[in-house]
Amino acid sequence: MTIMRRLARPLLAAAFVDQGVQLARKAPERAAAWSPVVERVREPLSLGDRDVATVVRVDGAAMAVSGLLFGLGRLPRASALVMAVSMAPSTVAEHAFWKVQGEERKAQRTLFLKDLGLVGAALVSVVDTEGRPGLGWRGKRAAKDASRASRGAAKLARREARHAAHTVDREARLAGHRVGSKVGV
């Protein structure tokens, strides 16, 4: 791991761990702000009759644990994906700047954009292969190598077939000469 990643991961993770812990600890207080978001996704996510505070607590725990794993460099791509996914509902629920006016609107908009920036940073981390080729590149490379190998094998097979045909032809001519000399032709 490069020095840049070693420094940047814990810095990015700190915001997720802190916000996740705050969400989990103060879930009942934040449930009112989250209620519209939870109600909107209750059916598609099969949340059943779980109360909003439980959903907030689970989201906070997921955010904190994934941030901790990311900061420690454990499962960095998977934990970054969980960080991004868990931050999205929090951002929409808690920083709905479109519902307020004046200075409160400016403050909520700033917090909304900050959280969007964190989601973006987490998404960049999801696709970070740490300088190693990704699966897509490896797959294309393997296909290219296989194609090259099959072309080489086909060329070798054609050469061997020509050689075998030439050998059979030569042997047939020699056999004809031998038979002809024994028959007296």
Residue pairs with C-beta under 8 A, 6 or more apart in sequence:
1 73
1 130
2 130
2 131
5 73
5 128
5 130
6 73
9 70
9 71
9 73
9 76
9 125
10 71
12 70
12 71
12 118
12 121
12 122
12 125
13 67
13 68
13 70
13 71
13 83
14 67
14 71
15 67
15 118
16 63
16 64
16 66
16 67
16 70
16 83
16 86
16 87
16 118
16 122
17 63
17 64
17 67
17 68
17 71
19 60
19 63
19 64
19 87
19 90
20 59
20 60
20 61
20 62
20 63
20 64
20 65
20 66
20 67
20 86
21 60
21 64
22 60
23 30
23 56
23 57
23 59
23 60
23 63
23 64
23 90
24 56
24 57
24 60
24 61
24 64
25 60
27 53
27 54
27 56
27 57
27 60
28 53
30 53
30 56
30 93
30 94
31 51
31 52
31 53
31 56
33 93
33 94
33 96
34 52
34 55
34 56
34 89
34 93
34 94
35 52
36 93
37 89
37 92
37 93
38 47
38 52
38 55
38 56
38 89
41 47
41 89
42 48
47 55
59 86
59 89
59 90
60 86
62 82
62 86
63 82
63 83
63 86
63 87
63 90
65 82
66 79
66 80
66 82
66 83
66 86
67 79
67 83
69 75
69 76
69 79
70 76
70 79
70 80
70 83
70 122
70 125
76 125
76 128
77 125
77 126
77 127
77 128
80 122
80 123
80 125
80 126
80 128
81 122
81 126
83 118
83 122
84 119
84 122
84 123
84 126
87 115
87 118
87 119
87 122
88 119
90 115
91 112
91 115
91 116
91 119
94 111
95 108
95 109
95 111
95 112
95 115
96 108
96 112
97 105
97 106
97 108
97 109
97 112
100 108
127 134
133 141
